Amino acid sequence: MLESESAALLDARSSAQRDVVVGLLNGEDTQALGAAFREYLAIRPEAAGGAARAEVQDVAVRVCEAYFARARRSFATANAQDVEAVSALLQEAEGFVAVSGEAESRLSAELESLVYASQEIAVDRHLQESSALRSRGDLAGALGELSAAQAILEGLSPPSTRLAEAHAAEMLACHTARAEPQFVEARRLESEGDFRGARAIYIRHLAFEEGHAGVERIEGMRASPQRARRLSALLPGVGQFYAHRRFAGAVEALVFIGALTAGALLMRSSNLAYQNFETWARVGDAGRADHWLQVSRRRYYSGMGLFGGASVTWAVSLGSAAGGARRWNRFRLGIE
């Protein structure tokens, strides 16, 4: 008799607690629902047989579905922290799935799908927050959000290619924003002609498009010693202009052209003086004839000397143009 009274009392308590659970199914307070269901399980354990067991399994299915519905509603508007809280809620629901009987496999699959969706949404929210923080200049906060997203991505199975690519793109954007002050400095140095300093900065940031483009742009200014030598062979000084050494090129060109011009004038003057020598020699004035002969000789040798100087200038310009190109590459561009 005592046993029957005890069983009746247990049934009454179980029925009352079940009603509490059912009353919370349509509410938003999943914490209260979970606590009430756990208390229900304590009163009527899942190990009970017959109708009692079926009743527990039925309530478990309804509780799990309530949890799942709450999770879906949260996904639409939740931020990253809320989604992670919902993920914790789904982990709690995993214990309830275990007592759902025949519906366990269906609920397990649905739970797995929801957990995966919650992880994807959490990553999306972290990426959105990172982008917002980056746009406000808070790079440390943005990188923190990316670290949180990375931690979730590492546990995502199967991996999401879309999210991995989005994470990589946001990470690149953050590092580019962090490197932007360096690029500003590099552009300033480049505009001031300090190509060596600008190239050094660009090389430190080759992972970025601007860094790669900057290095290519500066290395495109490299001077070829062979081409500089060939240009100076055509006209001394031109190779120096090609090697961006305009003053040296102007000096070489002026010396060469000046020596040739002066030499040509002196040779012409020497010819005129020799004609005067012949004229005075014909009239028999030996003194005047000898004077013009000496003038003609002096001017001839001076002209030949200037032609020799022009030849030396030409030869020297070949080596100096090639050396100027090498110095430009090494000291102005920082290229060995």
C-alpha positions as CSV (number, residue, x, y, z in Angstrom):
1,M,0.0,0.0,0.0
2,L,2.8,2.4,0.9
3,E,4.5,1.6,-2.4
4,S,1.3,2.4,-4.4
5,E,1.0,5.7,-2.5
6,S,4.6,6.5,-3.2
7,A,4.1,5.7,-6.9
8,A,1.0,7.9,-7.1
9,L,2.8,10.7,-5.4
10,L,5.7,10.4,-7.9
11,D,3.3,10.4,-10.8
12,A,1.6,13.5,-9.5
13,R,4.9,15.3,-9.0
14,S,6.1,14.2,-12.5
15,S,2.8,15.3,-14.1
16,A,3.0,18.7,-12.4
17,Q,6.6,19.2,-13.5
18,R,5.8,18.1,-17.0
19,D,3.1,20.7,-17.1
20,V,5.6,23.3,-16.0
21,V,7.9,22.2,-18.9
22,V,5.1,22.3,-21.4
23,G,4.1,25.7,-20.2
24,L,7.6,27.0,-20.9
25,L,7.9,25.5,-24.4
26,N,6.5,28.5,-26.2
27,G,8.4,31.1,-24.2
28,E,11.8,32.7,-24.7
29,D,13.4,31.7,-21.4
30,T,15.3,28.6,-22.5
31,Q,17.3,28.7,-19.3
32,A,14.1,28.2,-17.2
33,L,13.0,25.6,-19.7
34,G,16.2,23.6,-19.4
35,A,16.2,23.8,-15.6
36,A,12.5,22.6,-15.5
37,F,13.2,19.7,-17.9
38,R,16.3,18.6,-15.9
39,E,14.1,18.7,-12.7
40,Y,11.5,16.6,-14.6
41,L,14.2,14.1,-15.5
42,A,15.2,13.9,-11.9
43,I,11.6,13.1,-10.8
44,R,10.9,10.7,-13.7
45,P,14.2,9.3,-15.0
46,E,14.6,8.2,-18.6
47,A,15.3,4.7,-17.3
48,A,11.7,4.3,-16.3
49,G,9.9,1.8,-18.4
50,G,6.7,1.6,-20.4
51,A,4.5,4.7,-20.7
52,A,6.7,6.7,-18.4
53,R,9.7,6.2,-20.7
54,A,7.6,7.2,-23.8
55,E,6.4,10.3,-21.9
56,V,9.9,11.4,-21.1
57,Q,11.0,10.9,-24.7
58,D,8.1,12.8,-26.0
59,V,8.8,15.8,-23.7
60,A,12.5,15.6,-24.6
61,V,11.6,15.8,-28.3
62,R,9.4,18.9,-27.6
63,V,12.1,20.6,-25.5
64,C,14.8,20.0,-28.2
65,E,12.5,21.4,-30.9
66,A,11.9,24.5,-28.7
67,Y,15.6,24.9,-28.3
68,F,16.1,24.6,-32.0
69,A,13.4,27.1,-32.8
70,R,14.9,29.6,-30.3
71,A,18.3,29.1,-32.0
72,R,16.9,29.8,-35.5
73,R,15.1,33.0,-34.3
74,S,18.4,34.2,-32.7
75,F,20.4,33.7,-35.8
76,A,18.5,36.3,-37.8
77,T,19.5,39.3,-35.6
78,A,22.2,38.1,-33.2
79,N,25.7,39.6,-33.0
80,A,28.8,37.4,-32.7
81,Q,28.5,37.2,-28.9
82,D,24.8,36.3,-29.0
83,V,25.4,33.6,-31.6
84,E,28.1,32.1,-29.4
85,A,25.7,32.1,-26.5
86,V,23.2,30.3,-28.7
87,S,25.9,27.8,-29.6
88,A,26.3,27.1,-25.9
89,L,22.5,26.6,-25.7
90,L,22.7,24.0,-28.5
91,Q,25.4,22.2,-26.6
92,E,23.1,22.0,-23.7
93,A,20.4,20.6,-26.0
94,E,22.8,17.8,-27.0
95,G,22.2,16.2,-23.6
96,F,18.4,16.4,-24.1
97,V,18.7,14.7,-27.5
98,A,20.2,11.7,-25.9
99,V,16.9,10.9,-24.1
100,S,14.7,11.5,-27.1
101,G,14.4,7.8,-28.0
102,E,13.5,7.0,-31.6
103,A,13.8,10.7,-32.6
104,E,17.4,10.8,-31.5
105,S,19.0,10.4,-34.9
106,R,16.7,13.0,-36.5
107,L,17.3,15.5,-33.7
108,S,21.1,14.8,-33.7
109,A,21.3,15.6,-37.4
110,E,19.3,18.8,-36.9
111,L,21.4,19.7,-34.0
112,E,24.6,19.2,-36.0
113,S,23.2,21.4,-38.8
114,L,22.3,24.1,-36.3
115,V,25.6,24.0,-34.6
116,Y,27.4,24.3,-38.0
117,A,25.1,27.2,-38.9
118,S,25.8,28.9,-35.6
119,Q,29.5,28.7,-36.2
120,E,29.2,30.1,-39.7
121,I,27.1,33.0,-38.5
122,A,29.5,33.6,-35.6
123,V,32.4,33.9,-38.1
124,D,30.3,36.2,-40.3
125,R,29.5,38.5,-37.4
126,H,33.2,38.6,-36.3
127,L,34.2,39.5,-39.8
128,Q,31.6,42.2,-40.0
129,E,32.7,43.6,-36.6
130,S,36.3,43.5,-37.8
131,S,35.5,45.5,-40.9
132,A,33.6,48.1,-38.8
133,L,36.5,48.4,-36.4
134,R,39.0,48.7,-39.2
135,S,37.0,51.5,-40.9
136,R,37.1,53.4,-37.5
137,G,40.9,52.9,-37.3
138,D,40.8,50.4,-34.4
139,L,43.1,47.8,-36.0
140,A,43.9,46.1,-32.7
141,G,40.2,45.5,-32.2
142,A,39.8,44.3,-35.8
143,L,42.6,41.8,-35.4
144,G,41.1,40.6,-32.2
145,E,37.8,39.9,-34.0
146,L,39.7,38.1,-36.7
147,S,41.5,35.9,-34.1
148,A,38.1,34.9,-32.7
149,A,36.9,34.1,-36.2
150,Q,40.0,32.1,-36.9
151,A,39.5,30.0,-33.7
152,I,36.0,29.1,-34.9
153,L,37.1,28.4,-38.5
154,E,39.7,25.9,-37.2
155,G,37.0,23.8,-35.6
156,L,34.6,24.1,-38.5
157,S,33.9,20.7,-40.2
158,P,33.5,20.5,-43.1
159,P,35.6,23.6,-43.7
160,S,33.9,26.6,-45.4
161,T,35.8,27.9,-48.4
162,R,33.7,31.0,-48.5
163,L,34.4,32.0,-44.9
164,A,38.1,31.1,-45.2
165,E,38.4,33.4,-48.3
166,A,36.5,36.2,-46.5
167,H,38.7,35.8,-43.5
168,A,41.8,36.0,-45.6
169,A,40.5,39.1,-47.4
170,E,39.7,40.9,-44.2
171,M,43.1,39.9,-42.7
172,L,44.8,41.3,-45.8
173,A,42.7,44.5,-45.5
174,C,43.7,44.9,-41.8
175,H,47.4,44.4,-42.5
176,T,47.2,46.8,-45.5
177,A,45.6,49.4,-43.3
178,R,48.4,48.8,-40.7
179,A,51.0,49.2,-43.5
180,E,49.4,52.3,-45.0
181,P,51.5,54.8,-42.9
182,Q,54.6,53.1,-44.3
183,F,53.3,53.4,-47.8
184,V,52.7,57.1,-47.3
185,E,56.3,57.5,-46.2
186,A,57.5,55.5,-49.1
187,R,55.5,57.6,-51.6
188,R,56.9,60.8,-50.0
189,L,60.5,59.6,-50.3
190,E,59.9,58.5,-53.9
191,S,58.5,62.0,-54.7
192,E,61.6,63.6,-53.2
193,G,63.9,61.4,-55.2
194,D,65.0,59.1,-52.4
195,F,64.4,56.0,-54.3
196,R,66.7,53.8,-52.2
197,G,64.7,54.6,-49.0
198,A,61.4,54.2,-50.7
199,R,62.5,50.8,-52.2
200,A,63.6,49.6,-48.8
201,I,60.1,50.3,-47.4
202,Y,58.4,48.6,-50.3
203,I,60.5,45.5,-50.0
204,R,59.4,45.1,-46.3
205,H,55.8,45.0,-47.6
206,L,56.1,42.8,-50.7
207,A,53.1,40.8,-49.5
208,F,50.9,43.8,-50.5
209,E,50.1,44.9,-54.0
210,E,51.4,48.4,-53.4
211,G,54.7,47.1,-52.0
212,H,55.1,44.8,-55.0
213,A,54.2,47.6,-57.5
214,G,56.5,50.1,-55.7
215,V,59.5,47.7,-56.1
216,E,58.7,47.0,-59.7
217,R,58.3,50.8,-60.4
218,I,61.7,51.7,-58.9
219,E,63.5,48.7,-60.4
220,G,62.1,49.8,-63.7
221,M,64.3,52.9,-63.3
222,R,67.4,50.7,-63.3
223,A,70.1,51.9,-65.8
224,S,71.9,49.4,-68.0
225,P,75.7,49.9,-68.0
226,Q,76.0,48.4,-71.5
227,R,73.3,50.7,-72.9
228,A,74.9,53.7,-71.2
229,R,78.3,52.8,-72.9
230,R,76.7,52.4,-76.3
231,L,74.9,55.8,-76.0
232,S,78.1,57.5,-75.0
233,A,79.9,55.9,-78.0
234,L,77.5,57.8,-80.2
235,L,78.1,61.1,-78.4
236,P,79.9,61.5,-75.1
237,G,77.6,62.6,-72.3
238,V,74.4,61.0,-73.7
239,G,75.1,57.8,-71.6
240,Q,75.4,59.9,-68.5
241,F,72.0,61.6,-69.2
242,Y,70.6,58.1,-69.6
243,A,72.1,57.1,-66.2
244,H,70.4,60.2,-64.7
245,R,73.7,62.0,-64.2
246,R,72.8,65.1,-66.2
247,F,75.6,67.4,-64.9
248,A,78.3,64.9,-65.7
249,G,76.7,64.3,-69.1
250,A,76.5,68.0,-69.9
251,V,80.2,68.5,-69.0
252,E,81.3,65.6,-71.1
253,A,79.2,66.7,-74.1
254,L,80.4,70.3,-73.8
255,V,84.1,69.3,-73.5
256,F,83.8,67.0,-76.5
257,I,81.9,69.3,-78.8
258,G,84.0,72.3,-77.7
259,A,87.3,70.5,-78.4
260,L,86.1,69.4,-81.8
261,T,84.8,72.9,-82.7
262,A,87.9,74.6,-81.5
263,G,90.1,72.1,-83.2
264,A,88.3,72.6,-86.5
265,L,88.5,76.4,-86.2
266,L,92.3,76.1,-85.5
267,M,92.8,73.8,-88.4
268,R,91.0,76.3,-90.7
269,S,93.0,79.1,-89.3
270,S,96.2,77.1,-89.8
271,N,95.3,76.7,-93.5
272,L,94.7,80.4,-93.9
273,A,98.0,81.2,-92.2
274,Y,99.7,78.8,-94.6
275,Q,98.1,80.5,-97.6
276,N,99.6,83.8,-96.3
277,F,103.0,82.1,-96.0
278,E,102.8,81.0,-99.6
279,T,101.8,84.5,-100.7
280,W,104.7,86.2,-98.9
281,A,107.1,83.5,-100.1
282,R,106.2,84.3,-103.7
283,V,106.9,88.0,-103.3
284,G,110.3,87.2,-101.7
285,D,109.5,88.6,-98.2
286,A,111.3,86.0,-96.2
287,G,110.6,87.6,-92.8
288,R,106.8,87.7,-93.3
289,A,106.8,84.3,-94.9
290,D,108.5,82.8,-91.9
291,H,106.1,84.5,-89.5
292,W,103.0,83.0,-91.1
293,L,104.7,79.6,-91.4
294,Q,105.2,79.5,-87.6
295,V,101.6,80.7,-87.0
296,S,100.3,78.0,-89.3
297,R,102.3,75.3,-87.5
298,R,101.2,76.4,-84.0
299,R,97.6,76.5,-85.0
300,Y,97.9,73.1,-86.7
301,Y,99.4,71.4,-83.6
302,S,96.9,73.1,-81.3
303,G,94.1,71.9,-83.4
304,M,95.5,68.4,-83.5
305,G,95.8,68.5,-79.7
306,L,92.2,69.5,-79.3
307,F,91.2,66.6,-81.6
308,G,93.3,64.3,-79.4
309,G,91.5,65.7,-76.3
310,A,88.1,65.1,-77.9
311,S,89.2,61.5,-78.6
312,V,90.3,61.1,-75.0
313,T,87.0,62.5,-73.8
314,W,85.1,60.1,-76.0
315,A,87.1,57.1,-74.6
316,V,86.7,58.3,-71.0
317,S,83.0,58.8,-71.4
318,L,82.5,55.1,-72.3
319,G,83.8,54.0,-68.9
320,S,82.3,56.9,-66.9
321,A,78.8,56.3,-68.4
322,A,78.9,52.6,-67.5
323,G,80.2,53.5,-64.0
324,G,77.5,56.2,-63.7
325,A,74.8,53.6,-64.4
326,R,76.2,51.3,-61.8
327,R,76.4,54.1,-59.2
328,W,72.9,55.1,-60.0
329,N,71.6,51.6,-59.5
330,R,73.6,51.0,-56.2
331,F,73.4,54.3,-54.4
332,R,70.2,55.9,-55.7
333,L,68.0,52.9,-56.2
334,G,69.6,50.5,-53.7
335,I,70.0,47.7,-56.4
336,E,73.3,45.8,-56.5
